[in-house]
Amino acid sequence: MTQEYETDEVISLDLTAIFADPKMKKWIKRLEKPIKLLTKISVLDVYLNRIDKDSSPESTWEKWLKHLQVRFLEADNSPGVIPKTGPVIFTSNHPFGMLDGFGLTATIKSIRPDVKIMTNHSLQPVTGLSDDIIGVDPYEKNSSKKANLAPVRTALHWLKQGGAMVVFPGGDVSTYNSEKDCIVDPPWNPIIGRIAAGAKADIVPLFIHGTNSKLFYRLRHMNERIASFMLARECLKKRGNTILYSVGEKISKETIQAMKTGEVVINYARKKTYELAGKTDV
């Protein structure tokens, strides 16, 4: 057994968190150990415990990058800057999975200590992250709409106080789009546009460069939830790598206020995000 599996593990990631169906939760719980070994989520559990014991002064987001030996660097040709003050939403594509959240939050936090991230509520129990997370259910179930009312109110309140927020408006990891023959996010959620308008916040588009493996996209085509378990493998493949991101020009609150609907706002933000990668028809 390799060293990466050796641990006196006391905390672990909860695989049942992404399922609402009690029967499915029960089956996943029964199969948790073999699933974790197969998908290498067990290795993330090792990292989770190492980070829990890491007493260095960095944020937990930074510790994840340090232990995974991943660097997030701004691309040389970025046209925009990260605002140091004022209410702002950072919208980004979501190419890798959890690594996107670790990287962008750690990076922006070094400039904006007041940044929070609106992301999957299943990450909230992870040690050291909960204070920075506005947790939502991204899976567009009927129950999600009611459950997401509270985090939307939290986001509005935070931004109205002058805070910053990172969000992946697609709500899920990018996948292969056969019509456009490229890797893109699902449609972006117009509620983010409405939050920006309601909070009178600026939007700064970000683009993370890179993709997951072809195997992941094949699995994703067959079953989205099964593929989500494989994101641990995709994350671990990036160990030791440098990931580039681009910062777009700010979309001002005045520009946002002039737009008629949240859908118009978020589609414009998406367009500006993908333009950072030279993509104009996504």
C-alpha positions as CSV (number, residue, x, y, z in Angstrom):
1,M,0.0,0.0,0.0
2,T,1.4,3.4,-1.0
3,Q,2.2,6.1,1.5
4,E,-0.6,8.3,0.3
5,Y,-3.2,5.9,1.8
6,E,-1.5,5.6,5.2
7,T,-3.3,7.8,7.8
8,D,-4.7,7.7,11.3
9,E,-7.8,9.1,9.7
10,V,-10.3,10.8,12.1
11,I,-12.3,12.9,9.6
12,S,-13.5,12.1,6.1
13,L,-15.6,13.4,3.2
14,D,-19.2,12.5,3.3
15,L,-20.3,10.8,0.0
16,T,-24.0,10.9,0.8
17,A,-24.1,14.7,0.9
18,I,-24.8,15.0,-2.8
19,F,-27.9,12.7,-2.7
20,A,-31.3,13.7,-1.3
21,D,-33.0,10.3,-1.6
22,P,-32.7,8.5,1.7
23,K,-32.5,5.1,0.0
24,M,-29.6,6.2,-2.2
25,K,-27.9,7.7,0.9
26,K,-28.2,4.3,2.6
27,W,-26.7,2.4,-0.4
28,I,-23.9,4.9,-0.8
29,K,-23.1,4.6,2.9
30,R,-22.9,0.8,2.7
31,L,-20.6,1.0,-0.3
32,E,-18.6,4.0,0.9
33,K,-15.2,2.2,1.5
34,P,-14.9,0.5,-1.9
35,I,-16.2,3.7,-3.7
36,K,-13.6,5.8,-2.0
37,L,-10.8,3.4,-2.9
38,L,-11.9,3.1,-6.5
39,T,-12.3,6.9,-7.0
40,K,-9.4,7.9,-4.8
41,I,-11.6,9.9,-2.5
42,S,-9.7,8.0,0.2
43,V,-6.6,9.9,-0.8
44,L,-8.5,13.2,-0.4
45,D,-9.4,12.0,3.1
46,V,-5.7,11.6,3.8
47,Y,-5.1,15.2,2.7
48,L,-8.1,16.3,4.7
49,N,-6.5,15.0,7.9
50,R,-3.1,16.3,7.0
51,I,-4.5,19.8,6.5
52,D,-6.5,19.5,9.7
53,K,-3.3,19.0,11.6
54,D,-1.4,21.8,9.7
55,S,-1.0,24.6,12.2
56,S,0.6,27.1,9.7
57,P,-1.1,30.5,9.4
58,E,-2.4,30.2,5.9
59,S,-6.1,29.9,5.1
60,T,-7.4,26.4,4.7
61,W,-7.9,27.2,1.0
62,E,-4.2,27.9,0.7
63,K,-3.3,24.8,2.7
64,W,-5.1,22.6,0.2
65,L,-3.1,24.1,-2.7
66,K,0.1,23.7,-0.7
67,H,-0.5,20.0,0.2
68,L,-1.6,19.2,-3.4
69,Q,1.4,21.2,-4.7
70,V,-0.8,23.2,-7.1
71,R,-0.1,26.8,-8.1
72,F,-2.8,29.2,-9.4
73,L,-1.2,32.0,-11.5
74,E,-2.7,34.8,-13.3
75,A,-2.1,34.7,-17.1
76,D,0.1,37.4,-18.5
77,N,-2.5,38.7,-20.9
78,S,-5.3,39.3,-18.3
79,P,-7.1,42.6,-19.2
80,G,-8.7,43.2,-15.8
81,V,-7.7,43.5,-12.1
82,I,-9.2,42.2,-8.9
83,P,-10.9,45.1,-7.1
84,K,-9.5,45.6,-3.5
85,T,-12.7,47.2,-2.2
86,G,-16.5,47.3,-2.8
87,P,-19.2,44.8,-3.5
88,V,-18.2,42.4,-6.3
89,I,-19.1,39.0,-7.6
90,F,-16.4,37.0,-9.3
91,T,-18.0,34.7,-11.9
92,S,-16.0,31.8,-13.3
93,N,-16.2,28.8,-15.5
94,H,-15.8,25.5,-13.6
95,P,-13.4,23.2,-15.5
96,F,-11.9,21.0,-12.8
97,G,-14.2,20.7,-9.8
98,M,-13.2,21.3,-6.2
99,L,-9.8,22.6,-7.3
100,D,-11.4,25.6,-8.9
101,G,-12.9,26.7,-5.6
102,F,-9.6,26.1,-3.7
103,G,-7.6,28.0,-6.2
104,L,-9.8,31.0,-6.8
105,T,-10.8,31.5,-3.1
106,A,-7.1,31.2,-2.0
107,T,-6.0,33.6,-4.7
108,I,-8.7,36.3,-4.2
109,K,-8.5,36.0,-0.4
110,S,-4.9,37.2,-0.5
111,I,-6.3,40.5,-2.0
112,R,-9.8,40.5,-0.6
113,P,-9.8,38.8,2.9
114,D,-13.6,39.4,2.9
115,V,-14.3,37.0,0.1
116,K,-16.8,34.2,0.4
117,I,-17.6,31.5,-2.1
118,M,-21.1,30.4,-3.1
119,T,-20.7,26.7,-3.8
120,N,-22.1,23.2,-3.2
121,H,-23.3,22.9,0.4
122,S,-21.6,19.4,0.7
123,L,-18.3,21.3,1.2
124,Q,-19.5,23.1,4.3
125,P,-18.6,20.3,6.7
126,V,-15.0,20.3,5.5
127,T,-12.8,21.5,8.3
128,G,-11.7,25.1,8.0
129,L,-13.9,26.0,5.0
130,S,-17.4,26.6,6.5
131,D,-16.9,30.2,7.5
132,D,-16.1,31.2,3.9
133,I,-18.9,29.2,2.2
134,I,-22.4,30.2,1.3
135,G,-23.7,26.7,0.7
136,V,-26.3,26.0,-2.0
137,D,-27.9,22.9,-3.6
138,P,-26.8,23.2,-7.3
139,Y,-28.8,20.2,-8.6
140,E,-32.0,22.0,-9.7
141,K,-34.5,19.8,-7.9
142,N,-37.8,21.2,-6.7
143,S,-36.6,21.0,-3.1
144,S,-33.5,23.1,-4.1
145,K,-35.5,26.2,-4.9
146,K,-36.8,26.5,-1.3
147,A,-33.5,25.4,0.2
148,N,-31.6,28.0,-1.7
149,L,-33.7,31.0,-0.6
150,A,-31.7,31.4,2.6
151,P,-28.2,31.3,1.0
152,V,-29.4,33.8,-1.7
153,R,-30.5,36.2,1.1
154,T,-27.1,35.6,2.8
155,A,-25.3,36.5,-0.4
156,L,-27.3,39.7,-0.9
157,H,-26.6,40.8,2.7
158,W,-22.9,40.1,2.4
159,L,-22.6,42.0,-0.8
160,K,-24.6,44.9,0.4
161,Q,-22.2,45.2,3.3
162,G,-19.4,45.7,0.7
163,G,-18.2,42.1,0.6
164,A,-16.9,39.9,-2.3
165,M,-18.1,36.6,-3.5
166,V,-16.8,33.9,-5.9
167,V,-19.4,31.9,-7.7
168,F,-19.6,29.2,-10.5
169,P,-22.9,30.2,-12.0
170,G,-23.1,26.9,-14.0
171,G,-23.6,25.1,-10.7
172,D,-21.7,22.1,-12.0
173,V,-18.4,21.1,-13.6
174,S,-17.8,21.9,-17.3
175,T,-18.5,19.0,-19.7
176,Y,-18.3,18.2,-23.4
177,N,-20.9,20.0,-25.6
178,S,-21.3,18.0,-28.8
179,E,-23.1,20.8,-30.6
180,K,-20.3,23.3,-30.0
181,D,-17.5,20.6,-30.0
182,C,-15.8,22.0,-26.9
183,I,-15.7,21.8,-23.1
184,V,-18.1,24.3,-21.6
185,D,-20.2,25.0,-18.5
186,P,-23.9,24.2,-18.3
187,P,-26.2,27.2,-18.7
188,W,-25.5,29.8,-16.1
189,N,-28.1,30.5,-13.4
190,P,-29.8,33.9,-13.8
191,I,-30.3,34.2,-10.0
192,I,-26.6,35.3,-9.9
193,G,-27.5,38.2,-12.2
194,R,-30.4,39.1,-10.0
195,I,-28.2,39.0,-6.9
196,A,-25.7,41.3,-8.6
197,A,-28.5,43.8,-9.5
198,G,-30.1,43.6,-6.1
199,A,-26.9,44.2,-4.2
200,K,-25.7,46.9,-6.7
201,A,-22.5,44.8,-7.0
202,D,-19.9,44.8,-9.9
203,I,-19.1,41.6,-11.7
204,V,-15.6,40.5,-12.5
205,P,-15.4,37.6,-15.0
206,L,-12.6,35.0,-14.4
207,F,-11.6,32.2,-16.7
208,I,-9.7,29.1,-15.4
209,H,-7.7,27.5,-18.2
210,G,-7.7,23.7,-18.6
211,T,-9.9,20.6,-18.8
212,N,-10.4,17.3,-17.1
213,S,-9.6,13.9,-18.7
214,K,-11.5,12.4,-21.7
215,L,-12.4,9.5,-19.4
216,F,-14.2,11.9,-17.1
217,Y,-16.3,13.4,-19.9
218,R,-17.2,9.9,-21.2
219,L,-18.4,8.9,-17.7
220,R,-20.2,12.2,-17.3
221,H,-22.1,11.5,-20.5
222,M,-23.3,8.2,-19.0
223,N,-24.1,9.3,-15.4
224,E,-23.5,12.8,-13.9
225,R,-23.6,11.7,-10.3
226,I,-21.2,8.7,-10.8
227,A,-18.9,11.0,-12.7
228,S,-18.9,13.4,-9.7
229,F,-17.2,10.8,-7.6
230,M,-14.4,10.7,-10.2
231,L,-13.6,14.4,-9.6
232,A,-11.2,13.3,-6.8
233,R,-9.1,11.4,-9.4
234,E,-9.2,14.5,-11.6
235,C,-8.1,16.7,-8.7
236,L,-5.2,14.4,-7.8
237,K,-4.0,14.4,-11.5
238,K,-3.3,18.1,-11.1
239,R,-0.8,17.6,-8.3
240,G,2.4,19.5,-8.9
241,N,0.9,21.5,-11.8
242,T,0.5,25.2,-12.4
243,I,-3.0,26.4,-13.4
244,L,-3.5,29.7,-15.2
245,Y,-6.5,31.9,-14.8
246,S,-7.5,35.2,-16.5
247,V,-9.2,38.2,-15.0
248,G,-11.6,40.1,-17.2
249,E,-12.6,43.8,-17.2
250,K,-15.1,44.7,-14.5
251,I,-18.8,44.8,-15.5
252,S,-19.9,47.9,-13.5
253,K,-23.0,48.0,-11.3
254,E,-24.3,50.8,-13.6
255,T,-24.1,48.5,-16.6
256,I,-25.8,45.7,-14.7
257,Q,-28.6,48.1,-13.5
258,A,-29.3,49.0,-17.1
259,M,-29.9,45.4,-18.0
260,K,-33.6,44.2,-17.9
261,T,-33.3,40.8,-16.3
262,G,-31.0,38.5,-14.3
263,E,-30.8,36.3,-17.4
264,V,-29.4,39.1,-19.5
265,V,-26.9,40.0,-16.8
266,I,-25.6,36.5,-16.4
267,N,-25.4,35.7,-20.1
268,Y,-23.4,38.8,-20.6
269,A,-21.0,37.8,-17.8
270,R,-20.7,34.3,-19.3
271,K,-19.9,35.8,-22.7
272,K,-17.2,38.0,-21.1
273,T,-15.8,35.0,-19.2
274,Y,-15.4,32.8,-22.3
275,E,-14.0,35.7,-24.3
276,L,-11.0,35.5,-22.0
277,A,-10.2,32.2,-23.6
278,G,-10.9,33.4,-27.1
279,K,-14.3,31.7,-27.2
280,T,-17.2,33.7,-28.6
281,D,-20.0,31.2,-29.2
282,V,-20.6,29.3,-26.0
